[in-house]
Amino acid sequence: MGKGIKMKKNSKVLLFMFFFMLFNTVVNERIFAMEENAFSFTFESIEGQAMPLEQFKGKALLVVNTASLCGFTPQYEGLQSLWNDYKDKGLVIIGVPSNNFGKQEPEGEEKIKEFCETKFGIDFPMTTKEDVKGENAHPFYKWANNQSGKNPKWNFYKYLISPDGSYSGIYSSMTKPKSGKMIKAIEKILP
């Protein structure tokens, strides 16, 4: 009998230690995530150069996962118009091509760049093709998804980042770049 009580006690101690370590790990990950901000991350530009987001400190960022063969692809036009209207007021738009949804961005960077420039006149910064969800997501998206509590559900999800690098909001594919909702959110955080 004494041996059985001792085993129960040891099991409780082990169980307590397990949950304590699990809790400690979760808390440490949260603290680490809180210490990071959007300017902690670097993308690779569509031209193949490093694109550290810290170069945009003090500006608002709108980071959008894009695709060339999507029903929302015409939003490129609205994004370019938004860029033209607000780039001199402190907004940076970053297009992040992704093939995560419906395989709607199958081409490589050179063809994506050519498509965006010739079809929509895009001249805001674009990155290389990246995963935006799941375990292979770019570190920025892991951070942003953690901050928002959501993963993008489709192409043309928009993450708005404040000039201090903190998460400001997420907007679905249904939110058009030049919608009143989007303009109001951007103007609220412009430097």
Secondary structure, 3 states (H helix, E strand, C coil): CHHHHHHHHHHHHHHHHHHHHHHHHHHHHHHHHHHCCHHHCEEEECCCCEEEHHHHCCCEEEEEEECCCCCCCCHHHHHHHHHHHHHHHCEEEEEEECCCCCCCCCCCHHHHHHHHHHHHCCCCCEECCCCCCCCCCCHHHHHHHHHHCCCCCCCCCEEEECCCCCEEEEECCCCCCCCHHHHHHHHHHCC
